[in-house]
Structure formats: C-alpha cells, structure tokens
Amino acid sequence: MQRRKFLIVGPTLVAMGASVHAQGDSGAKRSEVREKAMLALQDFYKADPKLKDAVAKAPGYAVFTTYGLSFGLGGAAGKGVAHDKKTSKDTYMSVAQASVGLQLGASDTRYLFIFETSQALASFIDKGWDATAGASAGAGAGGSAANVGAGAGNITGGRMFALTKAGLQAGAAVSGLKAWKDKDLN
C-alpha cells in the first residue's frame, strides 16, 4: 500500500514542482524564444533582402527556429513567434516536423511565414497550421538566397520560407510540418 502511494504521490509532486519552476521561468523562456526568432528573421533578411520589404508590408508574420536529426526517419522541433502588426502582439508558438525517406544529417532550420491578410494570421494563430506530405530533395549546407528560394512555398493567405542555417542534410524525404500555440508561454 505504501509503495503504491509513493508511486502515485511521487510523480505528482515532481510534476507540481516542475510546473511551479516552469511558471517562474516562462518570462525568461519567452525572452529567449523572441531573441532567437528575431535573429532568425535577420538571417532571412541577409539571405534574401527582398524579404525585409515583404515583412514590412505584411499585416503579420511568424518566424521559427528548429533543430533536428534524420537517419531514415527524421524529426525536428522548435519554437517561434507570430507577430500581429496591427495590435503589436506576439503569440508564442511551437513547431514540429517529421519525415521519412532516404535522408541523413542534422539541421538547424528557420521558417518564416508572411501573411497577406490579418484573417490569415489570426487563423494561423488560433487554429495552428498543418502541412503534410511535402516532398523535398537536396544536399548541402544553407545560408544563401538560393536556399531561401528553394524552401519557399505558398500557404493559405501567405507565403512560407525555409532557410537551413547550419548543418548538412542529404537525401530525399516526405515530411509534414505543424505549428500551434504554445500554451506554456502565452
């Protein structure tokens, strides 16, 4: 009986302690996510200066940093910020990617979403975003405008760009990418 109590109460106390620590740490985490997102945005501007004008004219944008590994199966995860220019509000979000195919490597990838309408931005924030069955092929390290262009695509109500900052990714894969509100940081 005592052992069962310990098995139930022990993990509960650990979870509660982690929750209290996370609440005190959420301000620092938001600052870290925002700083990384703004650095990623600057990386996009360096790789393709036209993006700075596109972001300036848009009603909103979202920018993410992800880190991942692949060896046949791949995965990446990260965090980012969706910014509404009209309200100047930042919404903190998470992003994850899964892939399968002939692939090998590690990546440090940035994603930039530029929205054409406030409604598209609001939908992205409120409903999240899900892109499945995207196919990609390539090899090399990133950081150039060519890589930004190669990672560009249309989304409902805007455009998405991908930039591999560091690492080497080789192969061909089918992947999916999903973004959603980060409940712990908002």
N, C-alpha and C positions, 0 to 999 in steps of 0.2 A: 504494500500500500504506500509506504513512504517513498519507495523507488518510483512508483507511478506519479506521485505528487511532484517529485523532483523532475521527472521527465516532462511534465506539463508546465509547472511553475518556472523551472529554469529557463527554457527558451522564451517564455513570455516576458520574464524580467529582462533578458538580454535584448529582446525586440523593443521593449519600452525604453530601455537605456539608449539604444541606437536611435530611436525616434526623437528623444529629447536632445541628443547630441546633434542630430541632423537639423532640427529646428533652429538651434543656435548657430549652426554652420551654414544655413541656407543663404544668408546675406553674402557671405564670403564666396559661396559657390556661384551665386548669381553674378557677382563681380568677375569671377574667373571665366564663366561662360561668355559674358558680354565682351570681355577683353579679347578672348580667343576669336570670337565672331568678328570683331572689328579688325583684328589682324588678318583674318581670312578675307574680309572684304577688301582690304588694301592689297592683298595678294592677287585678287581678281582684277583690280584696277591696274596693277603693274603688268599683268599678263595680257590684258586687253583694255586699253584706256577708254574705249567706247562705252564700256560698262558703267563707268562713273556717271556719264550723262544719262544713261538709261535708268540708273537707280535714282538720280536726282529728279527725273521727270515722273517717276512712278509713284502711285499713292502708297506703296509699301513694298517691302522686300523681306526675305528671310535668308539667313546665312548660317551654315552649319559646318562644324569640323567633325570628321570621323576618322577612326583608326581601325584597321582591320588586317586579317591574315587569311590566306587561302592556300589550300593544298587539296585540290579536287573540289572539296566543299569550302565555301568561304563565308566570312561574316565580318561585319563592321558595325560599329555603333558610335554615337556621338551626341552632342548637344548643340543648341544654337538659339538664335533669337529671331523672332518675327517682329518687324518694326512697322507700326502704323504711323505714317507721317502726319495724318490729319489730327490724331489725338496725342502724338508723340509717345505712345505707349509701346513698351516692349513686352512681348509674351515669350516666355522661355519654353523651349520645345526640345524633344528628343527625336532622334532619327536612328533607324536600324536598317541594315541591308543584309540580305542572304543571297548566296549564289551557288551554282553548281555547274561544273564543266571542266574542261582542261585548263586548269589555272594553277599558278604557283606564285606566291610572293606575299609581300606586306605593303600596305598602303596607308598614306596619310592624305585623305581626300577632303576637299572643301566643296560644298554645294551652295549655290546662290539661286534663289527663286526671286524673280522680278515680276510683280503683279501689275496688270493693266487696269484693274478696277479695284475699288475698295471692297466690293462684294466678293471678288475672288480671294482677296487677302482674308476677309472675315471667314469665308468658307474653309480656307486652308487652316486657320487657327482653330475654329470651332469644331470642324469635322475631322481634321487631320488630313493626311494625304497618303495615298497608296498607289504605287506604280509596280505592277508585277509583270513578269515575263519580258523584261527588257533584255535585249541581247547586246553583248559587247565583245569586241575582239581587239587585241593590241598588245604591244610590248613597249616597255621603256619607262623612263622617269619623266615627271612632268614639270610644269612651271612656265610653259610658253603659251602664247596666244593660240597656237595651233592646237594645243591640248585643251584649252578652254572651248574652242570651236568644236572639237571632236566630241566634247562632253555636253554639247548644248542640245536642248530639246524643247518642244512645246508642251505646256501643261494647260489645263483648263484655266483660262483667264490670265495667261502669262507665259514666261519662259523660264527654263531651268538650265543652269550651267554647272559643270563639274570641273574641278581642277585638282590634279594629283600634285601635291606639293613635294612630297619626298617618298622615296621607296621605289621599288621596282615591282611591277605587276606584269606577268606574261601569260598569254593564253586566250581562250575564248570561253565565254560563260553566259548563262541565262541567269538573270538576277531580278530581285524585287527590292524596292526601297519604300519605307514607310516613315511618316513623320506624325507626331502627335504632341499635344500639350503636356508639359512636364508638371505633374500635379504637385511635386515637392517644391518646385521653385517659383510657382505662381501664387 
